[in-house]
Amino acid sequence: MKNLTGLLFLILTLASPTFAQRAKSPSEIAKEQSQAVVVIEQLDEQGNAVGQGSGFIVTTNGAIITNLHVIQGAASLRVKLPNGDVYKTPDVVDFDESKDIAIIKVKGFQLPAVKLGDSDRTEVGESIVAIGSPEGLTNSLSTGVISGVRRYDTHRVFQITAPISHGSSGGALFDSSGAVIGITTFVLKGGQNINFAVPINYARGMISDQVTATLAKLPVVRLAEEKSAGAAGEQGETRTGDVLLNDRVSNAARFRLGRTPAEPMFVRPDEAMTFFYRLVDGLGRYHLPEVADLTRTAAAIKTKETAETEEYTIKYLSFYTGLTLGFNKPEGVLTAVELRVNWSVDDLKRTFGGGFNRKTVGGKTVLEFKEEEGRRLTAALDSNGSVRSVRFAKGK
């Protein structure tokens, strides 16, 4: 009887929550797992960074899970580990376009890898920790709970309260034991901290160290305005449970803003003008790295280069207003800032005064203002007499 009583006590104590797997603190999870969460940069044919997201290592030989939209359109990828190691790769193990999952491969050895959990056991209300690289800030941690499980087209997604933002796409979502249960993917713009992650079980069967494709073989990026009408409703709309997702959805990837009119760098024109004047004040003082930091959320694309200068453009600074930045070589100092506008000449006068001379340069009409504070202001007119750009340049 004594032995039976002892056996029953042992069974009861082992089944007790006290002896269940202990929940870890966010700091413990970060300490144990964050070295496997990486920054993934998209590179163009010239090796320039044109996009950025997150990912996490799932095999010690270098297989990395991320979102498909993080790597689409890149000529190559630059993967940065928290310890400072950097890998370049065009290699893809597998991808799932409908679920926005991709697995890439770097040539690594004994790399830190995350612990994978079982997302099918995840419950609403469960505590979670998200680790990614918003705005390129490596190993940024946020906490929250699973606030819902939604149906999104072909699969389920976790609705989470842990904040994610541009650069977090492809990051790791951990449960309270420190195991990955999801891939942070997109946010609902205008919502009160409404973010989403793809359950990790959708990716587990795809994991391998065997390279099967390259970036060039990936499907092209489908912009929202190119989507055809479907059963879900109006053109470009998709339903996920009771949440309507269309142009309000923002993939949390850095360098995305300013690429399309649907996602300008600034929504409000006054914010765009404030940013423009800040750059104008930096003429002759700001260097390329400083400007790159100021424009870190935007798709600043190199559009021109000569032996003496290089030029970058943000197509949509605010709705249909673009911005072009000029730098000299080899110093890389900001020498010109041009804002594309659609103003009348009266608008120009109200903004900068009427002290300009009208000239014809290369068959186009240019309004040239007097140089002030070491800066020259010119405005370009179209054939209808409308002002299409205003340009500040460092004076001679």
BARO-924773 format. One line per 8 residues: their letters; for each residue x, y, z of C-alpha. Coordinates in pm, whole numbers, plus 50000, padded with zeros to 5 digits. Example, Ala and Ser with C-alpha at 12.3 -4.5 7.8 and 13.67 -1.06 7.14 Angstrom:
<pts>
as = 51230 49550 50780 | 51367 49894 50714
</pts>
This chain:
<pts>
mknltgll = 50000 50000 50000 | 50283 50235 50086 | 50441 50182 49745 | 50106 50236 49571 | 50051 50561 49762 | 50397 50680 49662 | 50330 50593 49298 | 50000 50784 49297
fliltlas = 50173 51086 49457 | 50442 51079 49189 | 50183 51063 48908 | 49983 51351 49056 | 50287 51572 49107 | 50417 51508 48756 | 50075 51602 48616 | 50059 51917 48825
ptfaqrak = 50104 52252 48646 | 50388 52319 48885 | 50591 52056 48700 | 50477 52167 48351 | 50723 52344 48122 | 50813 52674 48285 | 50720 52995 48103 | 51029 53198 48022
spseiake = 51064 53572 48049 | 51109 53779 47732 | 51469 53850 47832 | 51540 53478 47867 | 51389 53409 47524 | 51593 53690 47371 | 51914 53563 47532 | 51856 53205 47414
qsqavvvi = 51709 53259 47066 | 51780 53607 46927 | 52124 53519 46783 | 51939 53315 46520 | 51718 53608 46406 | 51878 53786 46109 | 51848 54094 45888 | 51785 54020 45518
eqldeqgn = 51866 54295 45267 | 51753 54291 44904 | 52031 54386 44663 | 51990 54505 44306 | 52219 54418 44013 | 52469 54684 44124 | 52477 54555 44481 | 52273 54843 44625
avgqgsgf = 52032 54769 44909 | 51676 54826 44782 | 51473 54648 45050 | 51503 54491 45392 | 51320 54246 45616 | 51390 53983 45879 | 51437 53607 45894 | 51546 53333 46134
ivttngai = 51787 53042 46099 | 51626 52698 46125 | 51921 52466 46045 | 52279 52497 46160 | 52390 52473 45796 | 52215 52797 45704 | 51850 52744 45603 | 51657 53061 45688
itnlhviq = 51281 53118 45699 | 51141 53455 45593 | 50848 53599 45399 | 50841 53564 45021 | 50770 53935 44977 | 51095 54014 45162 | 51308 53852 44889 | 51099 53895 44572
gaaslrvk = 51256 54117 44307 | 51608 54099 44450 | 51911 54008 44238 | 52086 53882 44550 | 52043 53884 44928 | 52270 54003 45206 | 52207 53824 45536 | 52342 53988 45852
lpngdvyk = 52373 53791 46175 | 52363 53962 46515 | 52727 53865 46576 | 52833 54074 46275 | 52881 53792 46024 | 52747 53867 45674 | 52652 53623 45396 | 52548 53692 45036
tpdvvdfd = 52326 53445 44854 | 52082 53405 44564 | 51981 53055 44678 | 51627 52945 44758 | 51527 52615 44921 | 51149 52646 44880 | 50865 52899 44875 | 50487 52916 44906
eskdiaii = 50338 53217 44731 | 49987 53187 44879 | 50118 53177 45237 | 50400 53429 45178 | 50669 53189 45303 | 51021 53146 45168 | 51325 52950 45281 | 51663 53074 45164
kvkgfqlp = 52007 52919 45213 | 52343 53062 45308 | 52663 52856 45316 | 52696 52835 45691 | 52832 52587 45944 | 52729 52543 46308 | 52513 52852 46294 | 52273 52932 46580
avklgdsd = 51925 52798 46503 | 51590 52868 46669 | 51381 52606 46844 | 51059 52531 46653 | 50725 52484 46829 | 50388 52335 46732 | 50165 52618 46613 | 49860 52389 46603
rtevgesi = 49860 52396 46983 | 49865 52776 47004 | 49563 52927 47180 | 49404 53270 47189 | 49531 53466 47490 | 49871 53297 47489 | 50169 53522 47560 | 50410 53576 47274
vaigspeg = 50741 53749 47196 | 50827 53889 46851 | 51191 53942 46750 | 51283 54109 46422 | 51461 54408 46271 | 51217 54700 46231 | 51389 54991 46053 | 51703 54773 46045
ltnslstg = 51730 54775 46426 | 51864 54424 46482 | 51708 54202 46751 | 51426 54436 46844 | 51186 54265 47084 | 50816 54326 47143 | 50563 54136 47351 | 50190 54070 47340
visgvrry = 49934 53793 47311 | 49758 53589 47045 | 49440 53794 47007 | 49274 53580 46739 | 49310 53309 46478 | 49179 53421 46139 | 49119 53253 45805 | 49316 53427 45529
dthrvfqi = 49242 53287 45182 | 49416 52946 45178 | 49538 52934 45537 | 49508 53053 45895 | 49695 53348 46045 | 49755 53452 46403 | 49630 53797 46495 | 49876 53934 46752
tapishgs = 49913 54240 46972 | 50295 54239 46971 | 50389 54552 46771 | 50563 54496 46438 | 50664 54757 46181 | 50868 54810 45863 | 51156 54566 45867 | 50982 54308 46088
sggalfds = 50851 54095 45801 | 50990 53743 45823 | 51078 53778 46190 | 51023 53510 46453 | 50719 53484 46680 | 50797 53287 46997 | 50564 53129 47251 | 50628 53156 47626
sgavigit = 50861 52853 47621 | 51090 53017 47364 | 50981 52809 47064 | 50895 52969 46727 | 50522 52939 46651 | 50489 53197 46371 | 50643 53421 46106 | 50556 53791 46149
tfvlkggq = 50415 53905 45817 | 50188 54210 45793 | 50004 54483 45983 | 49664 54639 45941 | 49726 55008 45877 | 49506 55237 46082 | 49421 54956 46322 | 49492 54965 46694
ninfavpi = 49795 54735 46702 | 49640 54472 46471 | 49924 54259 46337 | 49946 53914 46182 | 50180 53613 46168 | 50176 53293 45963 | 50180 52975 46180 | 50517 52798 46169
nyargmis = 50365 52456 46095 | 50297 52571 45738 | 50675 52605 45691 | 50800 52302 45879 | 50749 52060 45590 | 50945 52294 45361 | 51262 52304 45572 | 51571 52159 45410
dqvtatla = 51934 52244 45333 | 51887 52145 44970 | 51886 52443 44728 | 51622 52399 44457 | 51600 52745 44293 | 51744 53094 44275 | 51590 53437 44328 | 51554 53476 43952
klpvvrla = 51305 53186 43949 | 51066 53343 44199 | 50726 53476 44084 | 50718 53849 44019 | 50582 54083 44284 | 50209 54143 44240 | 50114 54499 44329 | 49775 54566 44485
eeksagaa = 49658 54764 44182 | 49735 54465 43956 | 49514 54218 44144 | 49206 54103 43960 | 48858 54094 44110 | 48778 53781 44308 | 48501 53618 44502 | 48596 53811 44813
geqgetrt = 48446 54139 44692 | 48573 54448 44511 | 48893 54456 44312 | 49203 54392 44518 | 49016 54294 44834 | 49071 53978 45035 | 48882 53877 45346 | 49036 53718 45653
gdvllndr = 48761 53622 45894 | 48589 53946 45987 | 48886 54167 45887 | 48894 54331 45543 | 49245 54351 45398 | 49332 54553 45089 | 49545 54865 45061 | 49522 54898 45440
vsnaarfr = 49758 54604 45473 | 50125 54692 45496 | 50394 54429 45458 | 50632 54511 45739 | 50941 54546 45520 | 51189 54831 45526 | 51256 55044 45215 | 50901 54982 45088
lgrtpaep = 50753 55329 45143 | 50764 55570 44854 | 50771 55296 44593 | 50402 55310 44494 | 50126 55573 44524 | 49944 55336 44760 | 50228 55362 45013 | 50398 55702 44997
mfvrpdea = 50677 55780 45241 | 50447 56033 45412 | 50069 56030 45410 | 50029 56396 45503 | 50164 56661 45263 | 50276 56884 45552 | 50498 56603 45683 | 50648 56563 45337
mtffyrlv = 50721 56937 45310 | 50880 56940 45657 | 51109 56658 45549 | 51190 56839 45223 | 51292 57157 45407 | 51501 56955 45651 | 51699 56821 45357 | 51728 57170 45207
dglgryhl = 51877 57289 45537 | 52127 57004 45510 | 52265 57107 45169 | 52643 57111 45182 | 52639 56952 45531 | 52464 56616 45513 | 52660 56319 45384 | 52516 56015 45209
pevadltr = 52509 55793 45523 | 52317 56062 45716 | 52059 56100 45439 | 52032 55722 45405 | 51944 55708 45774 | 51681 55982 45734 | 51522 55795 45442 | 51562 55448 45593
taaaiktk = 51192 55359 45557 | 51172 55468 45194 | 51267 55313 44862 | 51541 55560 44765 | 51647 55426 44424 | 51965 55530 44244 | 51848 55687 43917 | 52163 55854 43781
etaeteey = 52539 55840 43823 | 52829 56023 43660 | 53196 56055 43741 | 53119 56360 43959 | 52769 56300 44098 | 52509 56040 44190 | 52132 56083 44221 | 51864 55903 44422
tikylsfy = 51487 55928 44381 | 51190 55856 44606 | 50902 55829 44362 | 50618 55908 44602 | 50720 56130 44890 | 50354 56215 44955 | 50095 56068 44720 | 50215 56176 44373
tgltlgfn = 50492 56408 44492 | 50840 56266 44440 | 51183 56369 44563 | 51529 56357 44401 | 51855 56388 44595 | 52192 56474 44439 | 52535 56403 44594 | 52885 56493 44481
kpegvlta = 53178 56254 44452 | 53391 56140 44618 | 53282 56324 44933 | 52918 56211 44909 | 52785 56549 45029 | 52423 56645 44957 | 52433 56913 44686 | 52077 56925 44545
velrvnws = 51720 56849 44653 | 51438 56854 44398 | 51068 56820 44482 | 50821 56724 44210 | 50503 56928 44239 | 50198 57033 44043 | 50168 57401 44131 | 50062 57716 43956
vddlkrtf = 50309 58005 43933 | 50094 58184 44192 | 50147 57888 44428 | 50520 57928 44374 | 50505 58302 44446 | 50307 58247 44765 | 50567 57996 44881 | 50896 58156 44775
gggfnrkt = 50808 58509 44660 | 50814 58659 44313 | 51181 58751 44280 | 51274 58523 43992 | 51401 58552 43637 | 51243 58353 43356 | 51488 58161 43135 | 51478 57897 42863
vggktvle = 51717 57607 42918 | 51723 57319 42674 | 51389 57424 42530 | 51222 57430 42875 | 51114 57726 43082 | 51296 57769 43413 | 51231 58024 43685 | 51554 58118 43860
fkeeegrr = 51557 58288 44201 | 51838 58494 44351 | 52088 58289 44548 | 52033 58317 44923 | 52222 58165 45216 | 52446 57974 44977 | 52152 57805 44802 | 52012 57844 44451
ltaaldsn = 51640 57786 44388 | 51501 57707 44043 | 51156 57598 43931 | 51080 57404 43611 | 50760 57467 43411 | 50581 57232 43174 | 50434 57327 42835 | 50110 57443 43004
gsvrsvrf = 50292 57683 43232 | 50245 57473 43547 | 50531 57436 43795 | 50642 57071 43792 | 50944 57086 44021 | 51130 57309 44263 | 51501 57249 44311 | 51743 57376 44573
akgk = 52113 57338 44500 | 52425 57431 44689 | 52557 57766 44568 | 52887 57808 44393
</pts>
